[in-house]
Amino acid sequence: MATTKMLLLSALLLALPCTASAEEVVELGGGLFGGGRALLNKPAGKARAGLILLTGGDGYVGISSGGDVARQGNWIVRMRGAYARSGIASILVDGDADPSKAVELMRSIAPRVIVVAMSRGSLKVPGLLASRPDGVVFVSSMLDDVRATLGDPARLPPTLVVHHRQDSCRLTLADSVAPFQSWAGNRARTVWIDGGTSTGDPCQARAYHGFIGREGAVVSAITGFAGSLR
């Protein structure tokens, strides 16, 4: 019974929004006025991996010079600091920032760099492969479009696909996962997410597409993947 309570408490803590105390605003360039902000979270000790977090939609979350975030709804924004508990750094990239500069910065912090792309953010991944990330995570992603753009699965680094079984967004249907996995072969593996709640537009953050109530499971899948890379 005690073990069960501890596991439930751990799951609850992981699911809570969290930002590390070390969060800082960094300028990556690429913005209209040369800015292009991102939010960097680092663990207390040496980072064992680093994540480049790309949101969906138009990619803009509205990071201010003081570190405030205008758009907090997306799980990838709310959970950006949770990885630090597992010794993993993360950098949340705003829409006008240069993600390749985020990869470059993260290489100075962590031995392995993984791009985590949500939904429409996955369309940025093919262009980022020239930066040679050590891994890619596609979350609720537009897999048909990614596959068509890449052409050759040999271009993929080790890849994780995280998808909700009930995702009914027309751009990221759950049915797109099997063809992508077959195409990618042993370069990719898939983690399915079940449960949670869904309301409103199936392509928005409050739907299954956005893993409401299952954020902790997604974070766990990503941290597990990051820890498996050598």
C-alpha positions as CSV (number, residue, x, y, z in Angstrom):
1,M,0.0,0.0,0.0
2,A,2.8,2.4,0.9
3,T,4.5,1.7,-2.4
4,T,1.3,2.4,-4.3
5,K,0.9,5.7,-2.5
6,M,4.5,6.7,-3.3
7,L,4.0,5.9,-7.0
8,L,0.7,7.9,-7.1
9,L,2.5,10.9,-5.4
10,S,5.4,10.7,-7.8
11,A,3.0,10.7,-10.8
12,L,1.1,13.6,-9.4
13,L,4.2,15.7,-8.9
14,L,5.4,14.9,-12.4
15,A,2.1,16.0,-13.9
16,L,2.2,19.4,-12.1
17,P,3.4,22.4,-14.1
18,C,7.0,23.1,-13.1
19,T,9.7,25.6,-14.0
20,A,13.2,25.2,-12.5
21,S,14.5,28.1,-10.4
22,A,17.4,28.4,-12.8
23,E,15.1,29.4,-15.8
24,E,16.6,32.2,-17.8
25,V,15.7,34.1,-20.9
26,V,18.2,33.7,-23.8
27,E,18.4,35.5,-27.1
28,L,18.8,33.2,-30.1
29,G,18.5,35.6,-32.9
30,G,16.2,35.4,-35.9
31,G,13.6,37.8,-34.6
32,L,12.2,40.8,-36.4
33,F,14.6,43.0,-34.5
34,G,17.3,40.5,-34.0
35,G,15.9,39.0,-30.8
36,G,14.2,35.6,-30.9
37,R,13.8,34.6,-27.3
38,A,13.8,31.2,-25.6
39,L,13.5,30.0,-22.0
40,L,16.4,27.8,-20.7
41,N,15.9,25.4,-17.8
42,K,18.9,23.6,-16.3
43,P,19.0,20.9,-13.7
44,A,20.9,21.5,-10.4
45,G,23.8,19.4,-11.5
46,K,25.4,18.6,-14.8
47,A,22.8,17.9,-17.5
48,R,22.8,14.4,-18.9
49,A,20.8,15.5,-22.0
50,G,19.2,18.6,-23.4
51,L,15.8,19.1,-25.1
52,I,14.9,21.7,-27.8
53,L,11.2,22.3,-27.3
54,L,9.2,23.3,-30.4
55,T,5.5,24.1,-29.9
56,G,2.7,23.6,-32.4
57,G,0.5,26.1,-34.2
58,D,2.3,29.2,-35.4
59,G,5.1,28.5,-32.8
60,Y,4.7,31.7,-30.9
61,V,4.3,31.6,-27.1
62,G,5.1,35.2,-26.4
63,I,8.2,35.1,-24.2
64,S,8.8,38.6,-22.7
65,S,12.2,40.0,-21.8
66,G,11.4,39.3,-18.2
67,G,10.6,35.6,-18.9
68,D,6.8,35.8,-18.8
69,V,5.0,33.6,-21.3
70,A,1.8,34.9,-22.9
71,R,0.5,31.6,-24.2
72,Q,0.6,29.0,-21.4
73,G,-2.1,26.5,-22.6
74,N,0.1,24.1,-24.5
75,W,1.5,21.1,-22.4
76,I,4.9,21.6,-23.9
77,V,5.0,25.1,-22.4
78,R,3.5,24.2,-19.0
79,M,5.8,21.2,-18.5
80,R,9.1,22.8,-19.7
81,G,10.8,22.7,-16.3
82,A,9.7,19.1,-15.4
83,Y,12.6,17.5,-17.2
84,A,15.1,19.1,-14.8
85,R,14.0,16.6,-12.1
86,S,15.6,13.9,-14.3
87,G,18.8,15.8,-14.9
88,I,17.7,17.0,-18.3
89,A,18.0,20.6,-19.5
90,S,15.4,22.1,-21.8
91,I,15.0,25.2,-23.9
92,L,11.6,26.4,-25.0
93,V,12.0,28.2,-28.4
94,D,9.6,31.0,-29.3
95,G,8.3,31.3,-32.9
96,D,10.7,33.9,-34.2
97,A,13.8,32.4,-32.7
98,D,16.3,30.3,-34.6
99,P,16.1,26.7,-33.4
100,S,19.4,25.8,-34.9
101,K,21.0,28.3,-32.5
102,A,19.1,26.5,-29.7
103,V,20.8,23.3,-30.7
104,E,24.2,25.0,-30.7
105,L,23.6,26.5,-27.3
106,M,22.4,23.2,-25.8
107,R,25.6,21.4,-27.0
108,S,27.5,23.6,-24.6
109,I,25.3,22.4,-21.8
110,A,24.5,18.8,-22.4
111,P,26.3,15.8,-24.0
112,R,23.2,14.8,-26.1
113,V,20.7,17.1,-27.8
114,I,17.2,16.0,-28.6
115,V,14.6,18.0,-30.6
116,V,11.1,17.6,-29.2
117,A,8.5,18.9,-31.7
118,M,4.8,19.2,-31.1
119,S,2.2,19.1,-33.9
120,R,3.0,21.7,-36.6
121,G,6.4,22.3,-34.9
122,S,7.4,18.9,-36.5
123,L,7.6,20.7,-39.8
124,K,10.7,22.4,-38.6
125,V,12.5,19.2,-37.9
126,P,13.7,18.3,-41.4
127,G,15.5,21.7,-41.6
128,L,17.0,21.1,-38.2
129,L,18.6,17.8,-39.1
130,A,21.6,19.7,-40.6
131,S,22.4,20.6,-37.0
132,R,22.8,16.9,-36.2
133,P,20.6,16.4,-33.1
134,D,21.3,13.2,-31.3
135,G,17.6,12.3,-31.3
136,V,14.1,13.5,-32.3
137,V,10.8,13.2,-30.6
138,F,7.6,13.7,-32.6
139,V,4.7,14.5,-30.3
140,S,1.1,14.7,-31.8
141,S,3.0,15.4,-35.0
142,M,2.2,15.8,-38.7
143,L,3.9,12.6,-39.6
144,D,2.6,12.3,-43.2
145,D,4.1,15.7,-44.0
146,V,7.4,14.9,-42.2
147,R,7.7,11.7,-44.1
148,A,7.1,13.4,-47.4
149,T,9.6,16.1,-46.7
150,L,12.4,13.8,-45.5
151,G,11.9,11.3,-48.3
152,D,14.6,8.9,-47.0
153,P,14.3,7.5,-43.4
154,A,18.1,7.2,-43.3
155,R,18.1,11.0,-42.6
156,L,16.4,10.4,-39.2
157,P,18.5,10.1,-36.0
158,P,17.1,7.8,-33.3
159,T,13.4,8.9,-33.1
160,L,10.5,8.6,-30.7
161,V,6.9,9.0,-31.7
162,V,4.5,9.9,-28.9
163,H,0.9,9.9,-29.9
164,H,-2.6,9.8,-28.3
165,R,-4.7,6.9,-29.5
166,Q,-7.8,9.1,-29.6
167,D,-6.1,12.0,-31.4
168,S,-8.7,13.1,-34.0
169,C,-7.1,16.3,-35.3
170,R,-7.3,16.0,-39.1
171,L,-3.6,16.9,-39.4
172,T,-2.3,14.4,-36.8
173,L,-4.7,11.5,-36.9
174,A,-3.6,8.4,-34.9
175,D,-3.9,6.4,-38.2
176,S,-0.8,8.3,-39.5
177,V,1.5,6.6,-36.9
178,A,1.6,3.1,-38.3
179,P,2.7,4.2,-41.8
180,F,5.4,6.4,-40.3
181,Q,6.7,3.7,-38.1
182,S,6.8,1.2,-41.0
183,W,8.7,3.8,-43.1
184,A,11.1,4.6,-40.4
185,G,11.8,1.0,-39.4
186,N,14.2,0.5,-36.5
187,R,15.2,4.2,-36.5
188,A,12.0,5.0,-34.6
189,R,9.8,3.6,-31.9
190,T,6.3,4.5,-30.8
191,V,4.8,5.2,-27.4
192,W,1.0,5.4,-27.3
193,I,-0.8,7.5,-24.7
194,D,-4.4,6.7,-23.6
195,G,-6.9,8.4,-21.3
196,G,-7.1,11.9,-20.1
197,T,-9.8,14.4,-21.1
198,S,-10.8,16.1,-24.4
199,T,-12.8,19.3,-25.0
200,G,-13.2,21.7,-27.9
201,D,-11.3,21.8,-31.2
202,P,-9.6,18.4,-31.7
203,C,-6.5,20.2,-32.9
204,Q,-6.1,22.4,-29.9
205,A,-4.4,22.1,-26.5
206,R,-7.5,21.0,-24.5
207,A,-8.2,18.0,-26.7
208,Y,-6.6,14.5,-26.7
209,H,-4.1,16.1,-29.1
210,G,-2.8,18.1,-26.1
211,F,-2.6,15.2,-23.6
212,I,-4.8,16.9,-20.9
213,G,-4.4,14.8,-17.8
214,R,-1.7,12.7,-19.3
215,E,1.2,15.2,-19.4
216,G,3.2,13.2,-16.9
217,A,3.1,10.1,-19.1
218,V,4.4,12.1,-22.1
219,V,7.2,13.7,-20.0
220,S,8.2,10.2,-18.8
221,A,8.3,8.8,-22.3
222,I,10.6,11.7,-23.4
223,T,12.9,11.4,-20.4
224,G,13.2,7.7,-20.9
225,F,14.1,8.1,-24.5
226,A,16.7,10.8,-23.7
227,G,18.2,8.4,-21.1
228,S,18.5,5.6,-23.7
229,L,20.7,7.6,-26.1
230,R,24.4,7.0,-25.9
